[in-house]
Amino acid sequence: MRIIAGRLRSRTLEAPVGLATRPTSDRLRETLFNVIAPRIEGARILDLYAGSGAVGIEALSRGAAGVEFVERAPAALAVLRKNLSRLGVTAGFRIHGAGVGSVLRKIKPVTSNPDATFDMVFLDPPYDALEEYAATLGLLGGAAKGLLADGAVVIAEHRKKERLEERYGELAGTRLLEQGDAALSFYAITEAE
């Protein structure tokens, strides 16, 4: 894996050993960042199920203001920390070594402070953990929606053959991109029907 663009362009990343963590491929990450490029500069990003940190580190490389990584697997956390250290990334991020649901419930949005909300959320749970998609998207479209800035986008990576719901509370699907066996589902906050 490598960083595709920005100040860390072409630098390599490590991935956790084994099949428990499946990093977003360079090709899919490039497609993702081609779509979200206009939103990255100065954005606050929440990278859920961060694994090696490839998506969040790519965002930092391209000028994101800050990334919060959430990952609970010890092996993935070790690789994430090693990648940040090896690349010399010492600021602009925070790591939460806990489960996504507990972190989303703990982070308190401060509605008077736009720096306490996120412009973009990326989630990439293990493909076989379908309940994680529903639980996380449900929180982001419900109890944790205050974490999302106005106009925020939520992006879920999943198997192409596994279709996610069109709506999770106030979070509604806006776009679906497919590439190989993977897909990216885009969501935004809308009024519930």
C-alpha positions as CSV (number, residue, x, y, z in Angstrom):
1,M,0.0,0.0,0.0
2,R,1.1,3.5,-0.7
3,I,0.0,7.1,-0.2
4,I,-1.4,8.3,-3.5
5,A,-1.1,12.1,-3.3
6,G,-0.2,15.0,-1.2
7,R,2.8,15.8,0.9
8,L,3.4,12.0,1.7
9,R,2.9,10.9,-1.9
10,S,4.4,7.5,-2.8
11,R,5.4,6.7,0.8
12,T,4.5,3.1,1.7
13,L,2.2,1.9,4.5
14,E,2.2,-1.4,6.4
15,A,-0.9,-3.5,6.9
16,P,-1.7,-5.8,9.8
17,V,-0.8,-9.4,9.2
18,G,-3.6,-11.9,8.7
19,L,-7.1,-11.7,7.3
20,A,-8.8,-9.9,10.3
21,T,-8.0,-6.5,8.8
22,R,-8.6,-5.8,5.1
23,P,-7.0,-2.5,4.0
24,T,-8.8,-0.4,1.4
25,S,-6.9,-1.1,-1.8
26,D,-4.9,1.6,-3.5
27,R,-7.2,1.6,-6.4
28,L,-10.4,2.0,-4.4
29,R,-8.8,4.6,-2.2
30,E,-7.8,6.5,-5.3
31,T,-11.4,6.4,-6.6
32,L,-12.6,7.6,-3.2
33,F,-10.3,10.5,-3.1
34,N,-11.0,11.5,-6.7
35,V,-14.6,11.9,-5.6
36,I,-14.0,13.7,-2.3
37,A,-10.9,15.7,-3.3
38,P,-12.7,19.1,-3.2
39,R,-13.8,18.4,0.4
40,I,-10.4,17.4,1.9
41,E,-8.5,20.6,2.4
42,G,-9.1,21.7,6.0
43,A,-11.6,19.0,6.7
44,R,-12.1,17.2,10.0
45,I,-12.3,13.4,9.4
46,L,-13.5,10.5,11.5
47,D,-11.9,7.2,10.3
48,L,-13.9,4.4,11.9
49,Y,-12.5,0.8,11.9
50,A,-9.3,2.5,10.8
51,G,-7.1,-0.6,10.5
52,S,-3.7,0.5,9.1
53,G,-4.9,4.1,8.9
54,A,-4.5,4.3,5.1
55,V,-7.7,6.4,4.5
56,G,-7.0,8.9,7.3
57,I,-3.3,9.2,6.6
58,E,-4.1,9.8,2.9
59,A,-6.5,12.6,4.0
60,L,-3.8,14.1,6.2
61,S,-1.4,13.9,3.3
62,R,-3.9,15.8,1.2
63,G,-4.4,18.6,3.7
64,A,-7.1,17.5,6.1
65,A,-7.1,19.6,9.3
66,G,-7.4,16.6,11.5
67,V,-8.3,12.9,11.6
68,E,-9.6,10.9,14.5
69,F,-8.8,7.2,14.1
70,V,-11.0,4.6,15.8
71,E,-9.7,1.0,16.0
72,R,-9.9,-1.6,18.7
73,A,-7.8,-4.5,17.4
74,P,-4.4,-4.5,19.1
75,A,-2.5,-5.6,16.0
76,A,-4.1,-3.0,13.8
77,L,-3.5,-0.3,16.4
78,A,0.2,-1.2,16.5
79,V,0.4,-0.9,12.7
80,L,-1.5,2.3,12.7
81,R,0.8,3.9,15.2
82,K,3.9,2.5,13.4
83,N,2.7,4.0,10.1
84,L,2.1,7.4,11.6
85,S,5.5,7.4,13.3
86,R,7.4,6.1,10.3
87,L,5.9,8.8,8.1
88,G,6.8,11.5,10.6
89,V,3.1,12.4,11.2
90,T,3.2,13.9,14.7
91,A,0.2,16.2,14.8
92,G,-3.3,16.6,13.4
93,F,-4.6,13.3,14.6
94,R,-6.0,11.4,17.6
95,I,-6.3,7.7,18.1
96,H,-9.2,6.0,20.0
97,G,-8.3,2.5,20.9
98,A,-11.8,1.3,21.5
99,G,-14.9,0.0,19.8
100,V,-16.7,2.3,17.3
101,G,-20.0,2.3,19.1
102,S,-18.5,3.3,22.5
103,V,-16.4,6.1,20.9
104,L,-19.4,7.5,19.0
105,R,-21.4,7.5,22.2
106,K,-18.6,9.2,24.2
107,I,-17.6,11.9,21.8
108,K,-19.7,14.9,22.7
109,P,-20.6,17.3,19.9
110,V,-20.3,21.0,20.8
111,T,-22.9,22.6,18.5
112,S,-21.4,26.1,19.1
113,N,-18.0,24.9,18.0
114,P,-17.7,23.7,14.4
115,D,-14.2,22.3,15.1
116,A,-15.9,19.7,17.3
117,T,-17.9,18.2,14.4
118,F,-16.7,16.1,11.4
119,D,-16.9,17.0,7.7
120,M,-16.4,13.4,6.7
121,V,-16.8,10.0,8.2
122,F,-15.3,6.9,6.6
123,L,-16.2,3.4,7.9
124,D,-14.8,0.1,6.8
125,P,-15.8,-2.6,9.3
126,P,-14.9,-6.2,8.6
127,Y,-17.1,-7.2,5.6
128,D,-18.6,-10.2,7.5
129,A,-19.7,-7.9,10.4
130,L,-22.9,-6.7,8.7
131,E,-24.3,-5.8,12.1
132,E,-21.5,-3.2,12.5
133,Y,-22.7,-1.3,9.4
134,A,-26.3,-1.0,10.7
135,A,-25.2,-0.1,14.2
136,T,-22.7,2.5,13.2
137,L,-24.8,4.1,10.4
138,G,-27.8,4.0,12.7
139,L,-25.9,5.9,15.4
140,L,-24.6,8.5,12.8
141,G,-28.2,9.0,11.6
142,G,-29.6,9.1,15.1
143,A,-28.0,9.6,18.5
144,A,-24.6,10.6,17.2
145,K,-25.8,12.8,14.2
146,G,-24.6,15.9,16.2
147,L,-21.1,14.8,15.4
148,L,-21.7,15.6,11.7
149,A,-21.0,19.1,10.4
150,D,-23.5,20.8,8.1
151,G,-23.1,19.2,4.7
152,A,-21.0,16.2,6.1
153,V,-20.6,13.1,4.1
154,V,-20.5,9.5,5.5
155,I,-18.9,6.9,3.4
156,A,-19.1,3.1,4.0
157,E,-16.9,0.6,2.2
158,H,-18.5,-2.8,1.8
159,R,-18.8,-5.8,-0.4
160,K,-20.5,-5.0,-3.7
161,K,-22.9,-7.9,-3.3
162,E,-24.0,-6.7,0.2
163,R,-26.4,-3.8,-0.3
164,L,-26.7,-1.3,2.6
165,E,-30.0,0.3,3.5
166,E,-31.0,3.5,1.8
167,R,-31.8,5.2,5.1
168,Y,-30.5,5.0,8.7
169,G,-32.5,7.5,10.7
170,E,-31.8,10.9,9.2
171,L,-28.8,9.5,7.2
172,A,-29.9,8.9,3.6
173,G,-28.0,7.3,0.7
174,T,-26.8,9.7,-2.0
175,R,-24.4,7.7,-4.2
176,L,-23.1,4.2,-4.8
177,L,-19.7,3.5,-6.4
178,E,-18.6,0.0,-7.3
179,Q,-15.1,-1.2,-8.1
180,G,-14.2,-4.9,-8.4
181,D,-15.7,-6.7,-5.4
182,A,-16.0,-3.6,-3.3
183,A,-18.4,-0.7,-3.1
184,L,-18.6,2.7,-1.5
185,S,-22.0,3.9,-0.2
186,F,-22.3,7.7,0.4
187,Y,-24.7,9.1,2.9
188,A,-25.8,12.6,4.1
189,I,-28.1,13.9,6.7
190,T,-31.6,14.7,5.4
191,E,-35.0,15.2,7.0
192,A,-36.7,11.9,7.8
193,E,-39.7,11.2,5.6
